[in-house]
Amino acid sequence: MAEMEPGVRLYRGYFDEAAQTALLRELESVIAAAPFFTPTMPRTGQPFSVRMTNCGPLGWLSDQSRGYRYEARHPETGAPWPPMPQMLLDAWAALAEHPHPPQACLVNFYAPDARMGLHQDRDEADFSAPILSVSLGADCRFRLGGARRSDSSRVFALSSGDVLTLGGPARLRFHGVDRLLPELAPKLASPLFSAGGRINLTLRRVT
């Protein structure tokens, strides 16, 4: 583990190749029960470039009519979100240093041309728990900013199996994904990566 800055911890290769494969098998079941959907921006209705689903008691949503929020059911199927894989709950217990389990796990799929602009994770009621992020698939160029959008930022790669936590003084820092680095994609045997891409799993406490 490397604490890159106060509250920013990067666990390179936390999930080895066998663990990544096992986690992907569980995610395939999650996505079969809660298919990917495309969120839209609150004001403009513009679609995100990532597709998304969730697992756990709550799921994060965004659309033009109701904005950013957490809900207990899939927006298209109306079904409850499937449970979080135990491997993710174990990672939270080992790394989050928080007494309560995560309530939401966002599953973001990045196609090779997808990206995520600088943003804060601030739709939760309590910021005492960290954000825990797991990377699977192609490397990405990750950008970490400051407490304000205008602050300077640093860039580093996140690779398959890496876990990043933002907590404490870093909990509300702006962050995003500039682009994928498909030339660094590992050969993960899963239909989820039949055309390349990256999956990011983001675990959060909500209430």
Disulfide bonds with the S-S distance in Angstrom:
none
